[in-house]
Amino acid sequence: MIAIEPERIAAVMEAVIVARGEPGPPRAAAIDSREITGGELFFGLAGESDDGGRFAPAALEAGAWGVVVGPESAAGVASAGGWVFAAPDPLAAMQSLATGWRRELGATVIGITGSVGKTSVKDITKALLPGSVHASSENFNTEIGLPLTILSAPEGTGTLVLEMAMRGSGQIAELARIAEPDVGVITLVGPVHLELLGSIEAIAAAKAELIGGLRPGSPVIVPVDAGHLEPHLEGVANQLRFGPGGAVRAEAVERGDGQTRADVVTPAGSARFVFPFTEEHNLTNSLAAIAAGISTGVAPEELAARAGSVSFSKLRGEHVTLESGALVVNDSYNANPVSMNAALEYLAGIERGRRIAVLGIMAELGPEAPDFHRQVGRRARDLGIDSLIGVGPAAADYGPDELVEDPGAAVDLLEGRLDSDCVVLVKGSRSAGLEEVAEGLVSRPAEPGGAS
């Protein structure tokens, strides 16, 4: 429940009340009239070719508590029942209400961005922190998703863990303005969205907008080797570096039985963590999450007590065992050169007889995209990956052993080749649609006789 009374909602959004409904606050926020179940405040957002305000009558009919629409739409729904707020820009109104609710909650806000790992760091941070923790779900990390995440936080939320996505200059600054973070985490700066921003230096500057969105003296958590981010860290007093040689680092690391065990050293003390994963990059992500945790005043021992509950969002390193006994590592949510190399290194370390990489395009890399793909292909060879399968025309730049047209063809190619001696990594940018490969392999029964 967004426990703010209607008159205050109007004031926070700088909106005009056109019609009044039932007393009391709304249950939640919504932007899709088809998902109204009763009690929501519906925001009629403007799209590229459509005005969401035209769905306001349907939202009210479905049981919405009220609607926020542009002035031109407000008169048409004034008699439909429920609260009607007129705002020049419903999206800006939703963002302002999110800021108001964030302040009402009084929660500690952790903002997380970076070229890779931000979703995993968010997942781990949420798992490790005690108390009532609310975090971004799936891809709710944009100028629309982030305020929806805040508005879905229940009363009594003690910590908000918010993922912040970036596709251009100024976007992280906008998200920080909405969320007003107390702690900033930047996981890594790498060649992601080069097509949009032009250079890694520009990407670093865009990510560093999170630093500018913090109050002076707030903790800034960054890798030991911050690379192109370093110029933006000059003069930042409260830095906490994670990774080898950093203030937050892992020692005495052991892996086995699907677990990673490590002594994590921090400025607040040390503790033994036992994580339910073996990937090296997720240990690094965990160090960032631990740094965020101690920055909010939680003792390392308290964080370590929850390490076993860590789980990851869908399509991010999911492990699925097929009927044939083959292991599929479904990491198809997204890809860039940094995350692709990390995934291949993880694949190379899995103790199975045959290691197969099914790779789709890494999108938005600009004119250097072919070179980045070739570098990844060479890295796969250097790591000893047994078979490299490219999906889609652009995947030819990996130099694959076999190239197929689409995800369905990849499933057809693999069918009958997989047995308990195989592990298959499935990875590509979201536009490659490689989740269809993992889903297709899972849905097809094992063939008699195993691999050929």
Steps between C-alpha positions, in 0.01 A plus 500: 500500500619851412402647834461860386160669504352615166543872559869450580537275197370783283738746664802275463420437132413866439174371356143632508223290655229479234280241671490341844463135588507286811689637804835355592818434300556276194622144534768518230603670176435361152564599139314217323120503523496126428681432828256687723366275775350767725624798700785614272588851392526477121742727314408563137849535358559635152669263257670562168178459308229473763364683804454278802232738620250338266518185713397686815127412465590131471724528807222658705249243378741224609510644852782752501501730804576791272679617186765756409454631147578805293261796523351419160397153620384595849162644404404183319541283810381745767167321535633144473544455877822511699760769549605686188819707505600721208874543451683651202739203498369182668848343495652796684207482743571131565868573557418782743262276692773233518737754653230601746438138600875436534514790747188382680653155549822645637679193367871476427539501122781314323540593133685253279625555146781371279570350160475144632389329818253758630206258507703232676634753753141611558386140553785424740457824694131430546576150629774606742331796668289446810160654565239604247680536167328594175685478168456548127347200327601377155577804282323764712806724483402782266329839531173304505601181681692663783212721624265203470741302718502773764121532492463124549705509822276420798476705815777408742761449227839559659721479192436561131748332263457665162663399174565791265529440126670734257453540125615859466644805667285648777297188571681391817479858626123489442465171689712631788283809518192279539651252746724729708744215580697486825759253364629477143644183345669497159589143410721551195535720193541316171420521127121487530271737303798622298265543204305758701775678693799467269782426745578324826588840647146619425358183656707562815375859519140379468544240776672759720179703501403277793783655702366847425156387614620415852510734793853619589681239707279210393676165443611428143579135433721421200745230386867514602582550135237756402659567160335781307300590809810620687487868386148523642615370839750777563395692808242238606582455867284203596615231256482130571691281254421132451705224344856366538702741711196711581342596830239229437671186372476121505768280651538124553258431214383141454259361242320170481162330528335798331626742764757774542647541847706808578624715785384851411709779649334841545571820694226388740658160567520159336264206463486164326244496217360188336327583170283263290696557177850443362541777240796729558310802366220442750752498784609843373136607484458377858788718617319804355182394680687448829656844463150643456382311806770622736448853364147485642636393839443124480776286654681250274389211724137597449546512123681165501210336684280561193751404229337162443175667391651671195313434176507672162245652266368292211725437197812604689718193539209262562609138523262247344567127471338339196346154489816386322706610800658790312538826692375823341627832635235747388657846507293637214372821658772719352862506385796728444872429461568507875212276605555268203863438596401441863236248394745317274755483782234351724405249229865398462522428872204259510622143527320329215634319197364734234444873532277664240440874465188615313554871440280771352580858406636753749293804407566877508879479465524743211745473209745293703243224551666250261833539685334445839331185369826369355677562832236300684532218249877489548453501876270198472771316303769596752284366783462166325125518433430187296228634273392854414159541336401843368135600473404762243703660219695740726623204706718402204758744638563265792654258249269219619533133420142511379271793418121472507236748392290528815440355850268228367772377267743489793262272691468276195879486466555405863221245516646152539852629564468558874556252780610508864856576390399839351457853628346766276534875554224706334582873485427804286345843511129517571428573134650163405211319673720214619266420788318305227802269476496416869122463506507286186762265641306462824169430324635227272534152650832322490553273202590134557871440466625839621765684305613394160 
